[in-house]
Amino acid sequence: MGAMKSIIMDAEEQCWDQVSDIIKESEHVSEAMNRASAVFAQAGLIGYLSVSDIDEGVGEMWNEQRSAYV
């Protein structure tokens, strides 16, 4: 794997870790999606991942975390 791809994948993993915390703090999934998009944009990863990919990932993580409380 190339060095650049490794850097991008590490940045993506760090963003998803931040998103996990955001989901725990958010009142609604749409809030988490908006905040997650901002995290990925700040990291320069919009384009590498689309907003719809991020929203889908947030939705899945939201459902997983919320199902643990039911």
MMTF fields as JSON, N, C-alpha, C and O atoms, coordinates in Angstrom:
{
  "mmtfVersion": "1.0.0",
  "mmtfProducer": "UNKNOWN",
  "numBonds": 279,
  "numAtoms": 280,
  "numGroups": 70,
  "numChains": 1,
  "numModels": 1,
  "chainsPerModel": [1],
  "groupsPerChain": [70],
  "chainIdList": ["A"],
  "bondAtomList": [4, 2, 8, 6, 12, 10, 16, 14, 20, 18, 24, 22, 28, 26, 32, 30, 36, 34, 40, 38, 44, 42, 48, 46, 52, 50, 56, 54, 60, 58, 64, 62, 68, 66, 72, 70, 76, 74, 80, 78, 84, 82, 88, 86, 92, 90, 96, 94, 100, 98, 104, 102, 108, 106, 112, 110, 116, 114, 120, 118, 124, 122, 128, 126, 132, 130, 136, 134, 140, 138, 144, 142, 148, 146, 152, 150, 156, 154, 160, 158, 164, 162, 168, 166, 172, 170, 176, 174, 180, 178, 184, 182, 188, 186, 192, 190, 196, 194, 200, 198, 204, 202, 208, 206, 212, 210, 216, 214, 220, 218, 224, 222, 228, 226, 232, 230, 236, 234, 240, 238, 244, 242, 248, 246, 252, 250, 256, 254, 260, 258, 264, 262, 268, 266, 272, 270, 276, 274],
  "bondOrderList": [1, 1, 1, 1, 1, 1, 1, 1, 1, 1, 1, 1, 1, 1, 1, 1, 1, 1, 1, 1, 1, 1, 1, 1, 1, 1, 1, 1, 1, 1, 1, 1, 1, 1, 1, 1, 1, 1, 1, 1, 1, 1, 1, 1, 1, 1, 1, 1, 1, 1, 1, 1, 1, 1, 1, 1, 1, 1, 1, 1, 1, 1, 1, 1, 1, 1, 1, 1, 1],
  "groupList": [{"groupName": "MET", "atomNameList": ["N", "CA", "C", "O"], "elementList": ["N", "C", "C", "O"], "formalChargeList": [0, 0, 0, 0], "bondAtomList": [1, 0, 2, 1, 3, 2], "bondOrderList": [1, 1, 2], "singleLetterCode": "M", "chemCompType": "L-PEPTIDE LINKING"}, {"groupName": "GLY", "atomNameList": ["N", "CA", "C", "O"], "elementList": ["N", "C", "C", "O"], "formalChargeList": [0, 0, 0, 0], "bondAtomList": [1, 0, 2, 1, 3, 2], "bondOrderList": [1, 1, 2], "singleLetterCode": "G", "chemCompType": "PEPTIDE LINKING"}, {"groupName": "ALA", "atomNameList": ["N", "CA", "C", "O"], "elementList": ["N", "C", "C", "O"], "formalChargeList": [0, 0, 0, 0], "bondAtomList": [1, 0, 2, 1, 3, 2], "bondOrderList": [1, 1, 2], "singleLetterCode": "A", "chemCompType": "L-PEPTIDE LINKING"}, {"groupName": "LYS", "atomNameList": ["N", "CA", "C", "O"], "elementList": ["N", "C", "C", "O"], "formalChargeList": [0, 0, 0, 0], "bondAtomList": [1, 0, 2, 1, 3, 2], "bondOrderList": [1, 1, 2], "singleLetterCode": "K", "chemCompType": "L-PEPTIDE LINKING"}, {"groupName": "SER", "atomNameList": ["N", "CA", "C", "O"], "elementList": ["N", "C", "C", "O"], "formalChargeList": [0, 0, 0, 0], "bondAtomList": [1, 0, 2, 1, 3, 2], "bondOrderList": [1, 1, 2], "singleLetterCode": "S", "chemCompType": "L-PEPTIDE LINKING"}, {"groupName": "ILE", "atomNameList": ["N", "CA", "C", "O"], "elementList": ["N", "C", "C", "O"], "formalChargeList": [0, 0, 0, 0], "bondAtomList": [1, 0, 2, 1, 3, 2], "bondOrderList": [1, 1, 2], "singleLetterCode": "I", "chemCompType": "L-PEPTIDE LINKING"}, {"groupName": "ASP", "atomNameList": ["N", "CA", "C", "O"], "elementList": ["N", "C", "C", "O"], "formalChargeList": [0, 0, 0, 0], "bondAtomList": [1, 0, 2, 1, 3, 2], "bondOrderList": [1, 1, 2], "singleLetterCode": "D", "chemCompType": "L-PEPTIDE LINKING"}, {"groupName": "GLU", "atomNameList": ["N", "CA", "C", "O"], "elementList": ["N", "C", "C", "O"], "formalChargeList": [0, 0, 0, 0], "bondAtomList": [1, 0, 2, 1, 3, 2], "bondOrderList": [1, 1, 2], "singleLetterCode": "E", "chemCompType": "L-PEPTIDE LINKING"}, {"groupName": "GLN", "atomNameList": ["N", "CA", "C", "O"], "elementList": ["N", "C", "C", "O"], "formalChargeList": [0, 0, 0, 0], "bondAtomList": [1, 0, 2, 1, 3, 2], "bondOrderList": [1, 1, 2], "singleLetterCode": "Q", "chemCompType": "L-PEPTIDE LINKING"}, {"groupName": "CYS", "atomNameList": ["N", "CA", "C", "O"], "elementList": ["N", "C", "C", "O"], "formalChargeList": [0, 0, 0, 0], "bondAtomList": [1, 0, 2, 1, 3, 2], "bondOrderList": [1, 1, 2], "singleLetterCode": "C", "chemCompType": "L-PEPTIDE LINKING"}, {"groupName": "TRP", "atomNameList": ["N", "CA", "C", "O"], "elementList": ["N", "C", "C", "O"], "formalChargeList": [0, 0, 0, 0], "bondAtomList": [1, 0, 2, 1, 3, 2], "bondOrderList": [1, 1, 2], "singleLetterCode": "W", "chemCompType": "L-PEPTIDE LINKING"}, {"groupName": "VAL", "atomNameList": ["N", "CA", "C", "O"], "elementList": ["N", "C", "C", "O"], "formalChargeList": [0, 0, 0, 0], "bondAtomList": [1, 0, 2, 1, 3, 2], "bondOrderList": [1, 1, 2], "singleLetterCode": "V", "chemCompType": "L-PEPTIDE LINKING"}, {"groupName": "HIS", "atomNameList": ["N", "CA", "C", "O"], "elementList": ["N", "C", "C", "O"], "formalChargeList": [0, 0, 0, 0], "bondAtomList": [1, 0, 2, 1, 3, 2], "bondOrderList": [1, 1, 2], "singleLetterCode": "H", "chemCompType": "L-PEPTIDE LINKING"}, {"groupName": "ASN", "atomNameList": ["N", "CA", "C", "O"], "elementList": ["N", "C", "C", "O"], "formalChargeList": [0, 0, 0, 0], "bondAtomList": [1, 0, 2, 1, 3, 2], "bondOrderList": [1, 1, 2], "singleLetterCode": "N", "chemCompType": "L-PEPTIDE LINKING"}, {"groupName": "ARG", "atomNameList": ["N", "CA", "C", "O"], "elementList": ["N", "C", "C", "O"], "formalChargeList": [0, 0, 0, 0], "bondAtomList": [1, 0, 2, 1, 3, 2], "bondOrderList": [1, 1, 2], "singleLetterCode": "R", "chemCompType": "L-PEPTIDE LINKING"}, {"groupName": "PHE", "atomNameList": ["N", "CA", "C", "O"], "elementList": ["N", "C", "C", "O"], "formalChargeList": [0, 0, 0, 0], "bondAtomList": [1, 0, 2, 1, 3, 2], "bondOrderList": [1, 1, 2], "singleLetterCode": "F", "chemCompType": "L-PEPTIDE LINKING"}, {"groupName": "LEU", "atomNameList": ["N", "CA", "C", "O"], "elementList": ["N", "C", "C", "O"], "formalChargeList": [0, 0, 0, 0], "bondAtomList": [1, 0, 2, 1, 3, 2], "bondOrderList": [1, 1, 2], "singleLetterCode": "L", "chemCompType": "L-PEPTIDE LINKING"}, {"groupName": "TYR", "atomNameList": ["N", "CA", "C", "O"], "elementList": ["N", "C", "C", "O"], "formalChargeList": [0, 0, 0, 0], "bondAtomList": [1, 0, 2, 1, 3, 2], "bondOrderList": [1, 1, 2], "singleLetterCode": "Y", "chemCompType": "L-PEPTIDE LINKING"}],
  "groupTypeList": [0, 1, 2, 0, 3, 4, 5, 5, 0, 6, 2, 7, 7, 8, 9, 10, 6, 8, 11, 4, 6, 5, 5, 3, 7, 4, 7, 12, 11, 4, 7, 2, 0, 13, 14, 2, 4, 2, 11, 15, 2, 8, 2, 1, 16, 5, 1, 17, 16, 4, 11, 4, 6, 5, 6, 7, 1, 11, 1, 7, 0, 10, 13, 7, 8, 14, 4, 2, 17, 11],
  "groupIdList": [1, 2, 3, 4, 5, 6, 7, 8, 9, 10, 11, 12, 13, 14, 15, 16, 17, 18, 19, 20, 21, 22, 23, 24, 25, 26, 27, 28, 29, 30, 31, 32, 33, 34, 35, 36, 37, 38, 39, 40, 41, 42, 43, 44, 45, 46, 47, 48, 49, 50, 51, 52, 53, 54, 55, 56, 57, 58, 59, 60, 61, 62, 63, 64, 65, 66, 67, 68, 69, 70],
  "secStructList": [7, 7, 2, 2, 2, 2, 2, 2, 2, 2, 2, 2, 2, 2, 2, 2, 2, 2, 2, 2, 2, 2, 2, 2, 2, 7, 1, 1, 2, 2, 2, 2, 2, 2, 2, 2, 2, 2, 2, 2, 2, 2, 6, 6, 7, 5, 6, 6, 5, 7, 2, 2, 2, 2, 2, 2, 2, 2, 2, 2, 2, 2, 2, 2, 2, 2, 2, 6, 6, 7],
  "xCoordList": [0.856, 0.0, 0.905, 1.923, 0.509, 1.292, 1.194, 0.24, 2.193, 2.249, 1.05, 0.484, 0.657, -0.469, -1.767, -2.576, -1.97, -3.184, -3.224, -4.287, -2.094, -2.015, -2.372, -3.087, -1.883, -2.185, -3.678, -4.284, -4.265, -5.698, -6.529, -7.498, -6.154, -6.909, -6.795, -7.765, -5.623, -5.46, -6.326, -6.954, -6.363, -7.19, -8.665, -9.42, -9.072, -10.459, -10.813, -11.88, -9.935, -10.183, -10.308, -11.169, -9.462, -9.541, -10.871, -11.472, -11.324, -12.614, -13.748, -14.623, -13.747, -14.819, -14.794, -15.844, -13.599, -13.517, -14.177, -14.887, -13.946, -14.586, -16.097, -16.86, -16.522, -17.951, -18.627, -19.765, -17.963, -18.525, -18.838, -19.888, -17.925, -18.158, -19.282, -20.098, -19.334, -20.38, -21.748, -22.692, -21.86, -23.142, -23.609, -24.796, -22.689, -23.047, -23.568, -24.401, -23.074, -23.44, -24.677, -25.271, -25.066, -26.12, -27.511, -27.727, -28.449, -29.847, -30.588, -31.536, -30.153, -30.842, -29.806, -28.724, -30.151, -29.221, -28.835, -27.7, -29.749, -29.412, -28.348, -27.507, -28.374, -27.329, -25.983, -24.976, -25.973, -24.741, -24.217, -23.011, -25.115, -24.703, -24.065, -23.034, -24.677, -24.122, -22.748, -21.82, -22.635, -21.351, -20.291, -19.119, -20.699, -19.751, -19.23, -18.038, -20.111, -19.676, -18.648, -17.694, -18.842, -17.886, -16.526, -15.485, -16.538, -15.287, -14.517, -13.314, -15.221, -14.556, -14.096, -13.044, -14.879, -14.485, -13.23, -12.322, -13.179, -12.017, -10.757, -9.66, -10.926, -9.795, -9.447, -8.459, -10.263, -10.001, -10.386, -9.842, -11.314, -11.669, -12.969, -13.369, -13.636, -14.805, -14.266, -13.41, -14.745, -14.208, -13.634, -13.889, -12.851, -12.407, -13.617, -13.814, -14.425, -15.721, -16.779, -16.576, -17.9, -18.987, -19.793, -19.74, -20.53, -21.393, -22.419, -22.752, -22.921, -23.898, -23.257, -23.919, -21.983, -21.281, -21.128, -21.294, -20.808, -20.654, -21.995, -22.074, -23.056, -24.396, -24.814, -25.404, -24.513, -24.851, -24.1, -24.674, -22.813, -22.017, -22.514, -22.578, -22.87, -23.404, -24.717, -24.939, -25.586, -26.861, -26.673, -27.375, -25.732, -25.464, -24.912, -25.327, -23.965, -23.39, -24.444, -24.476, -25.3, -26.383, -27.275, -27.574, -27.698, -28.578, -27.896, -28.526, -26.606, -25.876, -25.796, -26.038, -25.456, -25.334, -26.672, -26.771, -27.703, -29.024, -29.629, -30.353, -29.349, -29.903, -29.314, -29.925, -28.138, -27.525, -28.292, -28.17, -29.085, -29.842, -31.268, -31.989, -31.685, -33.077, -33.189, -34.281],
  "yCoordList": [-1.16, 0.0, 1.227, 1.274, 2.215, 3.429, 4.259, 4.149, 5.085, 5.928, 6.869, 7.071, 7.448, 8.389, 7.682, 8.218, 6.484, 5.743, 5.41, 5.461, 5.077, 4.785, 6.016, 5.909, 7.168, 8.416, 8.711, 9.087, 8.544, 8.805, 7.839, 8.242, 6.575, 5.585, 5.855, 5.674, 6.285, 6.64, 7.841, 7.859, 8.847, 10.031, 9.645, 10.143, 8.764, 8.313, 7.597, 7.832, 6.737, 6.01, 6.979, 6.799, 7.994, 8.993, 9.746, 10.039, 10.053, 10.733, 9.869, 10.356, 8.586, 7.698, 7.558, 7.415, 7.599, 7.573, 8.815, 8.724, 9.968, 11.202, 11.13, 11.598, 10.53, 10.406, 9.531, 9.801, 8.517, 7.658, 8.476, 8.301, 9.367, 10.242, 11.231, 11.509, 11.757, 12.699, 12.045, 12.667, 10.804, 10.094, 9.972, 10.126, 9.698, 9.573, 10.888, 10.893, 12.006, 13.33, 13.918, 14.865, 13.376, 13.978, 13.555, 12.442, 14.486, 14.238, 13.525, 12.779, 13.758, 13.208, 12.82, 13.401, 11.838, 11.345, 12.445, 12.466, 13.35, 14.417, 15.349, 15.855, 15.578, 16.376, 15.673, 16.302, 14.37, 13.591, 13.603, 13.709, 13.495, 13.511, 14.846, 14.877, 15.94, 17.26, 17.454, 17.952, 17.06, 17.207, 16.278, 16.646, 15.078, 14.139, 14.674, 14.567, 15.247, 15.822, 16.917, 17.049, 17.705, 18.769, 18.19, 18.739, 17.094, 16.439, 15.969, 16.203, 15.302, 14.803, 15.945, 15.853, 17.012, 18.171, 18.818, 19.189, 18.95, 19.546, 18.711, 19.254, 17.4, 16.507, 16.454, 15.829, 17.115, 17.122, 15.83, 15.499, 15.1, 13.792, 13.782, 12.736, 14.941, 14.999, 14.94, 15.74, 14.03, 13.739, 12.332, 11.536, 12.04, 10.661, 9.839, 8.715, 10.416, 9.861, 10.903, 12.098, 10.445, 11.38, 11.63, 10.847, 12.72, 13.038, 11.925, 11.589, 11.353, 10.269, 9.025, 8.311, 8.756, 7.635, 7.895, 6.993, 9.139, 9.502, 9.383, 8.819, 9.916, 9.825, 8.375, 8.036, 7.529, 6.107, 5.472, 4.718, 5.784, 5.255, 5.742, 4.973, 7.027, 7.586, 6.895, 6.545, 6.697, 6.028, 4.631, 4.226, 3.896, 2.541, 2.569, 1.786, 3.489, 3.595, 4.049, 3.571, 4.969, 5.458, 4.294, 4.131, 3.489, 2.346, 1.328, 0.777, 1.078, 0.134, 0.626, -0.135, 1.895, 2.435, 2.522, 2.233, 2.919, 3.06, 1.7, 1.576, 0.678, -0.649, -1.257, -2.141, -0.803, -1.295, -0.831, -1.432, 0.238, 0.794, 0.298, 0.598, -0.469, -0.941, -2.283, -2.848],
  "zCoordList": [0.0, 0.0, 0.0, 0.691, -0.791, -0.884, 0.376, 1.147, 0.565, 1.762, 1.83, 2.904, 0.69, 0.689, 1.053, 1.81, 0.52, 0.844, 2.33, 2.949, 2.896, 4.323, 5.154, 6.15, 4.75, 5.463, 5.398, 6.401, 4.23, 4.062, 4.892, 5.536, 4.878, 5.649, 7.154, 7.891, 7.607, 9.024, 9.384, 10.442, 8.507, 8.743, 8.777, 9.612, 7.875, 7.853, 9.156, 9.722, 9.627, 10.876, 12.055, 12.916, 12.095, 13.164, 13.103, 14.136, 11.895, 11.738, 12.25, 12.966, 11.891, 12.354, 13.873, 14.498, 14.472, 15.935, 16.528, 17.53, 15.915, 16.368, 16.185, 17.03, 15.057, 14.777, 15.828, 16.213, 16.283, 17.325, 18.573, 19.192, 18.938, 20.095, 19.809, 20.688, 18.607, 18.213, 18.341, 18.828, 17.91, 17.973, 19.418, 19.706, 20.314, 21.736, 22.303, 23.209, 21.764, 22.273, 21.591, 22.106, 20.453, 19.637, 20.081, 20.56, 19.904, 20.242, 19.109, 19.355, 17.869, 16.698, 15.651, 15.584, 14.845, 13.831, 12.84, 12.365, 12.522, 11.573, 12.144, 11.4, 13.439, 14.084, 13.949, 13.624, 14.198, 14.081, 12.642, 12.42, 11.677, 10.269, 9.891, 9.219, 10.32, 10.014, 10.649, 10.011, 11.891, 12.589, 11.996, 11.91, 11.589, 10.977, 9.656, 9.368, 8.853, 7.577, 7.807, 7.041, 8.864, 9.19, 9.587, 9.225, 10.323, 10.737, 9.506, 9.39, 8.587, 7.385, 6.479, 5.845, 6.418, 5.608, 6.184, 5.44, 7.492, 8.146, 7.883, 7.758, 7.803, 7.535, 6.047, 5.66, 5.208, 3.77, 3.083, 2.029, 3.665, 3.116, 2.311, 1.801, 2.189, 1.307, -0.112, -0.491, -0.867, -2.193, -2.186, -3.09, -1.146, -0.933, -0.505, -0.966, 0.386, 0.769, 0.435, 0.648, -0.086, -0.38, 0.895, 1.844, 0.899, 2.039, 2.24, 3.376, 1.147, 1.293, 1.919, 2.671, 1.621, 2.263, 3.759, 4.58, 4.097, 5.507, 6.218, 7.309, 5.6, 6.199, 6.405, 7.432, 5.443, 5.567, 6.732, 7.517, 6.835, 7.941, 9.285, 10.244, 9.362, 10.604, 10.963, 12.123, 9.973, 10.222, 10.779, 11.706, 10.218, 10.706, 12.13, 12.984, 12.372, 13.712, 14.722, 15.856, 14.3, 15.167, 15.588, 16.771, 14.619, 14.911, 15.821, 16.724, 15.582, 16.43, 17.869, 18.806, 18.041, 19.391, 20.099, 21.292, 19.364, 19.973, 20.302, 21.29, 19.494, 19.768, 21.025, 21.625, 21.436, 22.658, 23.888, 24.955, 23.75, 24.865, 24.937, 25.889, 23.923, 23.886, 24.563, 24.637]
}
